[in-house]
Amino acid sequence: MAMSNNGLLEEAFAYAESGKALSISDIRAHLAGKGYSQAEVSQLSGHSLSKQLMDRIKAAAKSPT
């Protein structure tokens, strides 16, 4: 079941901002659980993208939910 790269990124950022993710590995595990393939999940590996996701994880951890 192939999903769009756009959907993968939206899901990754939404999960990073949810306050549930503590790391990029958490996001990858979440996406794999949602049905994304290992090849799709491995696209979350660029430095810039990883930094953006970690910034959102840190911001979510700071903000009271």
C-alpha positions in Angstrom: 0.0 0.0 0.0 2.0 2.9 -1.3 1.2 6.3 0.2 2.1 9.7 -1.1 5.3 11.4 0.0 3.3 14.4 0.9 1.1 12.4 3.2 4.2 10.9 4.8 5.6 14.3 5.6 2.3 15.6 6.9 2.0 12.6 9.2 5.6 13.0 10.3 5.2 16.6 11.2 1.8 16.1 12.8 3.2 13.3 15.0 6.3 15.5 15.9 4.0 18.3 17.0 1.7 16.0 18.9 4.1 15.8 21.9 4.1 12.0 21.7 7.4 11.7 19.7 10.7 11.9 21.5 13.0 11.3 18.5 13.1 10.7 14.8 13.1 7.0 15.6 9.7 7.4 17.3 8.4 9.2 14.2 9.7 6.4 12.0 8.1 3.7 14.2 4.8 5.6 14.2 4.8 5.9 10.4 5.6 2.2 10.0 2.7 1.4 12.3 0.5 3.5 10.0 1.3 1.3 7.0 4.1 3.2 5.4 6.8 1.0 3.9 10.4 0.9 5.2 11.5 2.6 1.9 9.0 5.4 2.5 9.9 5.9 6.1 13.7 5.9 5.3 13.0 9.1 3.3 13.0 10.9 6.7 16.8 11.0 6.7 18.0 14.4 5.4 19.7 16.7 7.8 17.4 19.6 7.1 14.2 17.5 7.5 15.5 15.8 10.7 16.3 19.2 12.2 12.8 20.5 11.4 11.2 17.5 12.9 13.4 17.7 16.0 12.6 21.4 16.4 8.9 20.5 16.4 9.5 17.7 18.9 11.3 20.1 21.2 8.7 22.8 20.9 5.9 20.3 21.6 7.8 19.1 24.7 8.0 22.6 26.0 4.4 23.6 25.4 1.8 22.5 28.0 -0.9 20.3 26.4 
